[in-house]
Amino acid sequence: MALVLNEEQSMLQQSARDFLQKTAPVKQLRTLRDQSSAKGYSAEVWQEMTAMGWPAMIIPEEFGGLGFGYTGMGVVLQETGRTLTASPLFSSGLVAASAFLMLANEQQKSRYLSGIASGEMLCSLAWDETLRYQPENITCSATRKNGAYLLSGNKLGVIDGMSASHFLVAAVIAGEADVSLFVVPADAAGVSRTAFHALDTHVLAELQLQDVVLDSEARLGGQSFSLEKLYRLLDIARIGQSAELMGVAAECFERTLVYLRERKQFGVPIGSFQALQHRAAILYSELELCKSLVLGALQKLDEGLVDLAETASLCKSKLSEIAMLATSEGIQMHGGIGMTDEFEIGFFYKRARIVETLLGDRYFHLDRFARQRGY
């Protein structure tokens, strides 16, 4: 397996970089923050992303997608990390689309995937219920009644939950050990949501479900699934997060290198100081390793590898560590200016911190990786 992008993927990467740097630079995130954006992203930029086919990236052509694969999606997510671009691409275009591709029946795929591909349907996964990350702890319940389901429970940290038109809600049906995913319209009776603005200005939601009535077609695949199978969906999401963290870390490092060459002390660039050179060299080596980790994980997804636990946890733990290192070093090497709100380097630190905590932080995944290896 060659850990390099092919010609089409390289063209996609350059196209995404050019578009995002022109249309959605970091200063746009500052604007969204200052305006206290309810959605947390620009609807206009999202429409342009949709026109470029990004939400359709992993969806097969038969369902209105491009069939470009997970590597293509990962390349785009990496570029969104470079510009800290907020959008529903991760939550809807990657996670929700993967859920339908993995678990839905043909009727459900035909009904929902084309909407995700066109950007008309924004779908978010509603899984977590506790402040401490415990994906196995699902208390949201579904009860059968007159051929339908009554869904009740609360969900925390729903990514892009305030703008979602539909939710994929993880719930347990009374008498069953496995877990079901239900497609829940955001405007259904009994559904309410509360906004939570994260440290990096992205918007999460707390979802409340009170006796929400759903027909039998709302149950994804018409059955429950073991946690082991559903964890594959979470692992796909973690690899996508790792791709974004790669972009965050790489951009922060490159900006820091520019500053080291420009900033002068004692009449010479501070980049000539050996101590700073050593720190930059260590970070460069780590970033090169991370590039291979992320690309290898994306290629495994495209190859259809079923067991992703080790790969996903290795990626998420390592990329979380290095993204925090890159952003922390960026602030320190910029000195006093790096601490100011007027300077953009702090936005990268905040984004790295938030993405690390979602779907398990580095310590959760180090422990999970060790257990997978028998420790």
N, C-alpha and C positions, 0 to 999 in steps of 0.2 A: 504494500500500500504506500504510494508516493504521497508524502505530506506536503504537497504543493497544489495550488489552485490551477485548474485547467483554463484554457483561453476564455471560455464563456464566463466562468466564475470571476476571473480577473477583470473582465470588462464590466461585469455587474458591480464589482467592488469599486471600481473607479467611477462608474456612473452614480452609485449611491453616495460616494464621498463628495463628488462635485455638487450633487443636488442638495445634500444636507448642509454643507458648508455655506452654500449660497442662500438657501431657503430657510434653514432652521439652525443657525449658529447658536452658540451658548448664550449670547445676549438675549435670545428669545425666551430662554428659560427664566432669566432674570425678570423679563417683562411679565411672564405668566405669574411669577411669584408676587411681584409688586401689585398686580391686578387682582390677586387672590382668585385666580381662575377656578371656576366651579368644576370643570372637567379635568384641569391639570395639563391640558395640551391644546394646541391650535387646531380647530376644526378645518381651517383652510389648508394647513400643511397635511393633515390626514387625508383630505380629499385628493391632494396631489400624489401622495403615496399610493392611494388606491388606484389612481389613474395609471401609475407606473406598474401596477400589478403586484405590489409587495404582499398584500394580505393573501394573494392567491398562490404564493410561492410554492408551498408544499402540497397543495391540493391538486389531484390529477385533473387532466383536461376534461375528462368525462363529466366532472362536476363543476366545470367552469373555471378551473384553476390553470396554472402554468406547468405544474409538474416539474419544477426546477430543483426540488429536493431540499433536504435539511442543510446541506452545505451552503446552498445559495441563500437560504434564510439566515444562517449563521453569519455569513459575510455581511449582510445588510444590518443585522443586529450589532455587529462589531462597529459598523460605521455610525449607528445611532449612539453608541457609547462614546464615540469620539466627540460628538457634538451635544451629548446629553439630551438628545431629542426625545421628548415625551410623546407617546402615541399608544394606541391600543394594539400595535403590531405584535408585541409579545403575547399579551393576554388572549387576543382573539385569533390573530393570524398563525401563531405557533401553538399555544397550549390548547385552546378550544378546537382548532382545526385538527390537531393530533388526536384529541379525545374522540371526535366523530369518526376519524379514519380508523382508529383502533377498535372502537367499541360499538358504534352505531350499526343498525341494520341498513339494508340498501334503501329502504324508504326514507329513513331519517337522514341518510347521507344526501339523497336527492333533495330533500326538503331544506336542509340547513347549510350544506357546504357552499352552494352557489351564493348564498347570502353573505357568508363570511368572505368569500373570494371577491365579491363586488364591494365589500365594505358597508353594505346596507345593514347587515346584522353584526352587532358588536357583542361578543359573548365572553364572559369572564368565569373562571373556575372559582367556586366558593367551597373551600375545603376546611381551612383552619378554624378552630373554635377556642383555642387557649392562647394566652400571651406567650407562654413557653412553647416552642415548636414541638408538637407531638402529633404527627400525621396519623397515627393509629387511633387517636382519641376522637372518635366521631359519635356524638350523641344526638345529632339532628335525626329526627325520626319520620318515617313515612308509614302511614296506616292505610290499609285497604278498606274502601267503603263504597259499596254499590258500583263496583267495576272501575272506580277511580282511586286516587291516592290523596290523603290529607298530609301535608308536609308542614312540620313545625320545628323550629330551632333557630339558633343564632350562628352567624359566621363572622369571623374577624379578618381584617387585612385583605379584603377582596381587591385585587389589582384592577384598576380602572372600573371599579364597581359603580361609580357615580354616573358613568356615561354608558354603561352596558345596556343593551336592549334585552339581553337574555343572560341567565346564569346557568352554569352547570353545577348543581348542588349535590354534594356527597351526603348521603343519608343511609340509615340502616332501617330496614323493614322488620317489623316485629316478627320474631320467630325465625329470622334468618341470620346466619353468622357473617355473611359477606356484605359488601357495600354496593349500593346502587348510585348511579348518577342520574339526576333528573334535570330536564331542560325546563327552566322556569322563566316565563316572561317577566320582565322587570315591572310591568304595569298590572300584573295579576293581583287580584284582591288578596289582602293579607301580607303583601310584600312591602316592606319599608326599608330604607337605607339611610345611613348617616355618614357624612363625609369626614374623613380624617386626612389632614394635610401632613405628609411626612416631612422629615428634615430636609429632604432634597427638593421640596415643593411638589413632588408627584402626589396624586390624590388616590388614597385607598378608601374603602368603604366598610362599614359594619352593616351586615345584612340581617334583618329580622324577618322571620317567616312564622306566620300564625295561621294555622289551619288553611294553608294554600291548597286549593282544589286543582288537581292535575289529572288529565285523562291518561289512559294506559300507554298512549304513544309518547308520553313525556319521559318515560323510563328508557334510558339509553340502552339499546340492544335488547330491550324487553327482559332483562335479567340482572342479577347481581353478579359482582365480580370479586375475586379474592383480592386482598390488599396487595399481594405480591404482583398481581397483574396490573393493578391500578398504580402501583409505585413506578411502573415503566413510564406512565404519563408524567408523573412528577420528575422522573429522571430526564425526560426530554426537556421539560421546562428548565431544569437545573443546567443542562448543557447550553440551552439558549441564554440563560443568565450569565454563564461563563463566557460566552462569546461577547456579550455586552461589556462585561468586566474587562475583557481583553482590550476592547476599544478604549475604555476609560483609562486603563493603565498606560497603554501605548501613547495616547494623546498627551497625557499628563507628563510622561517621560520626555516626549519630543519638545514640549513647551519648556520644560526645565532645561534641556540641553541648549535651546536658543538663548535662554537667560544666562546660563553659565558662560556662553561665548560673548555676550554683550555687556554684562555687568562687570565693571572694573573696580579693583581695590589696589592701592599702592601702585597704580599705573599699569596694571596688567589685568586681563580677564580672570575672573575667579575660577573659570574652568581650567586654568593652568595649575591650580593648587592640587597637590597630589591627593590629599585627603578626600576632596570632592570627586576627583577622577576615580578613586577606588570605589566610592559609593555608587557612582554612575555605572561603572563597569559591572559591579555585582547586579545592579538592577537590569542592565542590558542582558546579561546572561540569563537571568530569571525570566525575562520577557520572551526570549527566544524559546526557552523550554515551554512556556505557556502557549505560545503560538502552535507548537506541535501537539500539545495536549488537546487544545480546543479543536483544531482541524481534524485530528485523529478521531475524536469523539463524534464530530459531525459526520465524518465519512462512515463510521460504524452505524450511525442511524440510517444513512442511505443504503447501507448494505443489508439492513433489516436485522441487525443483531438484537436478540431478545433480551439477554441478560446485560443490563446496563448499570447495575448497582455500583460495581467497582469503578467503572469509567466515569459515571456521573459524579460520584462522591469525590473521586480524585480531582476531577476538573473543578468542582465547586470549592473544595477546600483550598486547592492551590491558587486558583484565580482570586479567591477572596483574600488570601494572604498577600499576594503580590499586588493586587489593586490597592490594598490599604498601604502597603510599603511604598508604592509609586506615588500615591497621592500625599502621604505623610512626608516623604522625601522632597516632593515638589514644594510643599509649603515651607519646609525647613530651608531648602536651598535658595528659595526666593527671599528668605529673611523676613523682615518686618512687613514688607508689602504683601507677602503671601498670606498674612493674617487678616488683611483688610477685605471688606465686602466688595470694594470697588474692583478688586482683582479677581479674575475668574477661576484661579486655581483651586479655591476653596469649594467651588461647586462640584468639582470632581471628587474631592474627599467625601462630601456629603452623599453623593450618589453611590460611591463605592460602599459606604457604610450601610446604606439602606438595602442595596441589592444583596449584600452579604447576609443580612438577617432574614430575608425572604426565602422560604423553602429550606431553611436550615443553614446555620452559620458554619464557619470553618471547623469549629470544634465538634458540632453535630456530625459533620461529614468525615472528619478524621476518625471519630469513634466508629462510624458506620463502615468506613473502609477497613479499619483494623478488624472489625468483627467479620467482614466478608473474607478476610485473609486468615481467619481462624484464631486471632489473638483474643 
